[in-house]
């Protein structure tokens, strides 16, 4: 019996363990930290061996293959020891892909917009009453879905960390929303390494597959020539008409595919903002590639609800609007959030810095922000970046303190925007916890 060791007992690790057990492997799960009670009870119920708060090296090095949690960096001691024994290390995405049978996969990556694009693509396909699931970084893990409720179509949000450990993973439709500097701490602070990771989404595709990408993204267009692309290229753009693909002219979206064309006014899109026009084009194109009828695409674009923790309007109190954009964990996401603001902003910023260049935000901050509330344990870079242009910068050590301070600074007709541009792990469990605590603090006002 083949032995599989799974490092990390989060959603992807437990999902992989369930699928591996179902497929007849000898499974052992090892987590260097505490395993949550929910995941622990699942492992016990499935009779899967596990350990927490450390790794038993000889058990791990006895594996035929190791499935690595995307949160574990390559340079950690345990990974280096596994590599030294030439044991195969793969991601949960790679492992799951082996068991999809004849199902189709739409995989979506990018520095910004991938969650919205994934949710919107799923919404369109689900609205067309197809058998589909939304998996990966959003919803259940790919492996758990396969083990418990397999579908004909998987719409998969995929990170660079998951792509780092693929071998044969080959999506029928790959979507690359854009590439901006993010997670550079995991890529030796070398942007080219991060770009190469993103482009791995297409490395196993062939001419039966599609690659949807943003022609208006300078980094993508500069890099696209460096990577061999065997799949059919399908661009999206706002800068010109295309013979095939999706483009925007005069506030009309055009979808052109296989001698058919669909047009739709952007005024009819349920989600607003320029960045969401790109997300809508990418999602519509991905659905079109799976032969979803244009009437269904049109209806779905009109009925889509924005996501939790992504530009989520929480409440308006005494004329002050509170917006939860906790999922903005990099500078570019915060740029998009600020770009869409039409009222003066009190900006809640900060957390775990991933090598951020705040200069990208300076122009928008000067134009739209009247005060900054720093929500994090180390805010020196924020003070250095904006201290000379924003007279009011204060510290907060909890969501409640950040909300109270922001409300104090805000006047009627202004917006308090939580859009941190940073990871959340200094003060919160994750970005969801940060957004949930923000929402609760607003409701407590």
N, C-alpha and C positions, 0 to 999 in steps of 0.2 A: 504494500500500500504506500502510495506517495505521501511524503510528509510535507505539509505546508505550515509555515510559521507566519503569523500575522502580527506585525508590529504596530501597536496603537489600537485602542479599543473604543474609538469614537464611532460615529455613524458608518463611515466607510469600512472600518476594520471589522465591526460586528456583522455588517452586511456581507462582507467577504467571507467571514467565518461561517455564516449560515449557508451561503452558496457552496463553499468548499465541502462542508459536512454533507450537504445534500448530494454532492457529486462524488462522494465516496473517498475523500481524502482523510488522512490522519491530521487533525487540525489542532494547533496550539496557538493561543493568543497571548502576547506578552506586551504589557504596558509599563513604561517607566514611571508613570504617575498613578494616581487613584483612578479607578474606573467608576463611572457614574452608576448609581444604584439601578437605574433602568437598564443600562447595557449589561451590568453584571447579572441581573435576574434573567435577561434573555439568554446569556451564555450558559447559565445553570440549567434553564429550561431545555435548551438544545443539547445539553450534555457535552459541551465543548470545554476542553481544558484551558485554563487561563492562569495568569499571574499578574499582579499589579505591584507598583512601587519598586520596580527593578526588573532586570533581565537575567535569566539563567542562561549563561553563554553557551554551555555545552548542549543544551536543548535546542537553542536557536541555530547553532552551527551544524546540527544534525539534520537540518531541513533540506529537502530537494529544491525548494523554492521559497522565497520570502516575499510576502505582500506588505509593502511599506505604506504607512499613513502619509498623506501629502504634507502633514505638518512637521515631519521629521527631516531636518536638513541632511544633505549628503555627507557633510563633514563630521557628523557626530561619530563618537567612538564605536558604537555598536555597528553602524553601517560600514565603517572602514574595516572592521573585523570580518564582517560577512563578505565584503568585496575581496578581502585577502584570501578567502577560501574558495573564490570563484563560484559562489552560490548565486543563482539567478535572483535578482531583485526586480519586482514589477509593481505597478500601481494596481489598485482595486479596479480601475477603469479597464486596464489591460486584461486582468483576470476575468472580469465580467464579459468582456467582448468575445471570449472563446465560446460562450454558451448562448449566444443570441439566436442561433439557428438562422431562419430566413427573415428575421425581423430587420427593419431599417433603423439606421441611427443618424440623427441630425446632431452634430456636435458643435457647440458654440463657445468660442473663447474670445479674449480681448481684454484690454486693461480696463475699459469702461463700457457699460451698456450691455454686458453679456447676460446679466441676470434678467433685466427687462426684456431683452431680445428672446431669451429662453422662455420666459413666462408667456410672452406674446405669441411665439411660435406654437407653444403647447396649446394656448387658448384657441388659436385659429384651427389647429388640427382636431382638437377636442370638439370645437363647435361644428366641425364637419362630420362629427359622430364616428370618428375612426378610433380604433383600439390603440391608445397611446398613453405614455407616462412621461412625467417631467422628473428627471433624476440628476444625480451628480451633486454639485454644490448647492442645489436648491431642491428641497423635498427629500425624498428617500435616496439612499445610495443606489447606484446602478445595480450592485450585487443583490441588495435586499429585494429590490423590485423583481429581479429575475427569479430569485428563490421563492418569493411569496405570491407574486401576481404578474406573470410575464405578459407582455403586450406585443403588438405588431410593429409599433413605432416607439422609439425612445428619443426624447428631446433632452439632450444632455448639456448641462453647463459644466465646462471643464477648465481647470486652472492650469497655469504653466507647471505647477508642482506635479500635477497628475500626468501631464504630458512628458515630464522628464523621465518617467519610468514606464513608457510604453515600448512595445516591440512590434506587435502585429496590428494594433488598433487601427481600424480603417473606417471612418464614417462615410456613409453614402453622400451626405451633405456636410461640408465643413464651413463654418462661418467664422470669420475673423473681423470683429467689429472695429478695432483700432489697436494701436500699440503706443503707449506712453510709458515713461519711466515709473516702474513700480517694482516692489519686492527686490530691489537691487542688493539688499543685504544678503539675499540667498544666491545671488549670482556674481559674487566677488566684486560688487559695485561696477560691473561691466555691462552696459546696456546691450551690447551685441549678444551677450550670452542669454539675456532675457528674450531678445527678439528671436534668436534661434530656437529657444524653447517653444515660443508661440507657434512658429512655423512647423513644428513637428506634427501639428494637427493634420497636415496634408501629406506627410512623407510616405504613407502607405497607400494613398489613393491611386486609382487608375482612371482611364478615360471614360469609364461608366459613371464616375463620381463627379460631384460638383464642388467648386470652391467659390464661396461668396465672400467678397472683400470690399472694403471701402476705398474707392479710388481717390477720395479727397483727403485721406490720411497720409501725410507726407512720409512717415516712417515706414508704413506698409509698402508704399510705392517705391521707396528707395531700396527696400530690402527684397522685394518680390523677385528681382532679377537674380538674386544670389542662390535661390533654392529651386531645385528641379520640380516643376509642377506638371504632373501627368494628367490631372483631372481637368474637366471643363471649367474655365474661368468665367465667373458671373459677377461683374462689378456692380456696385451701387454708387451713385454720385448726385451731387446737386449742381454740378458745374457744366454739364453738357448732355445732349441727347445721346442715347446708346442704341445700337442695333439690337442688342440683347442684354437684359439685366433690368435694374430698377433705377429710375432717375426722377428728379424733381425739377419742373420748370413752371414758373408762374403759379406757384402754390398748388400745383397738381402733381400727384405721384403717378408715374407711368410704370407699369410692369410689362415687360416684353419677354415672351418665352414661347418658342416653337410656333412661330407665326400667329400667336395670339397676343392681344394687348388689353390691359385693364387700366382704366384711369380713375383716380379718386382725389377729391379735394382734401388738402391737409386740414381744412377746417372741420372735416368730418371725423378726424382721428380723435379717439377718446383721450389719448394722452398728448399733452402739448409740449412745446419746446423744440428747438432745432435738433438737439441730440435724440429726442424721441422720434423725429422724422427719419433719422438714420436707422434707429432700432426698428421702426415700422417697415421701412423698405427691406431691411435684411430678413425680418421674420416673414414678410409676405413672399419674398423671393424663395425662401426655404420651403414654405408651404406649397408654393407654385411648383417647385421641383418635384414634389410628391403628388402632383396632379390634383391638389385641392382646388375645387371650383372657385372661380373669381367672386361669385356672389357670396360664398361662405367667407372668403377673405375679407370682403367689404363689410359684411355684418359683424365679423369678429373685431375688426379694427374700430368699429363704432361702439363696441360694448366692453372693451377691455378695461379692467380696474387696475389702477397703479398699485405697486407692491408695498407691503409693509416695510418700513425703514428706508424706503426710497422715495424722497420728496413727498412724504405722507403728511397731509394736513391734519394736525392733531386737534386743535381748537383755536377759537378766536376769543380772547378775554379782554374786555374793555378796549376793543378795537385793535388789539395786538394779536397778530396771527403767529402761531407756533408750528414750525415745519420740522418733521423728523426725517433727516437724511443720514441716519447713522451708518448706512451701508457705504457712504462715501469714505472709503479707507485709503484713498490716495488723492494727491493734489489735483489731478485732472478731473476726478469726480466732483470735487468741490468747485472747480472752475465752472463746470457745466451747471451746477446748482446756482451759483452766483449769477451766471450769465442769464438764467431764466427769471431772475428776480426783477420785479418792477417797482418795489417799494424799498425805502431805506431798511438796512439789515443790521441787526445785532447778531454777530456770527460767533457760534460756539465751536471752537477749533482745538485740536490737540489730542494727544494720546501717545502711542508708541510710534516714533518716527522711523520710516523705512528708507531713509536717505532722501528725504523730500527736498525739492527745490521750490521754495515758496515764492521765488521771483515770478513764477508763472501766474501767480494770483494778484500781484501788486496792482496792476492796472484796474482790475475789477474791484479790488478792495478799496482803492482810492475813490472809485466812482460810486460804489454802492454801500459800503460798510461804515457805520458810525461808531461802533464799539466792538471789541473782541473779548470774549470770555474764554480763557484757556482752561480746558478740561483735561488735565493730565498731570503726571508727576514731574515731568521735565519739560518746561516750556521755553527754555532759553532761545531756541531757534526761532520761535514765533515772535518773541520780543525783538530779537535782532532784525527779523525780516520786516516787521510792521511798526516798530516803535517810533520811527521817524515820520510815519504818515497817518497813524491812528493814535490820537491823544489818549484814548481811553482803552487800556488793556488791563484786565484784572484776572486773578487766579481763582479757580474753583476746584475743589477736591471731590465733589460728588455731583451727580446729575441734579439733585435738589438745589444745591448751592448755585450751580450754573444757571438753572431756570430762574431762581429768585433774583440773582444779579441781573440777568438779561431783562427780566420784566421791569426791574427798577430803572434800567436805562432806556427802555422803549417808550415811545409815545404812540397814541392812537394813529392807526394807518401805517404802522411799521411791522417788520417781521423779525421774529427770533428764529434763526436757522441753525439747527444742529447739523453741521456738515464737516466732520472733524479732520478730514484729509489724512487720518492716521489710523493705525490699528488700535484696538481697544483694551489690550491685555494688561495694561498697568492698573486700571481701576475696575475693569469689568470682565465677565467671563468671555464675552465675544461682542460683536457689533449688535446682535439682537438684544442682548442684555442691556447694552448701553441705550439703545432706542426705547426699550420697554421702560427702563428707569426714567428716561426723559419724559415719556408719555405720562407716566404716573405722577411725576413731579409737576407737570403742567396741570393735571387734573386736581392736584392737591392745592393749587393756588387759591 
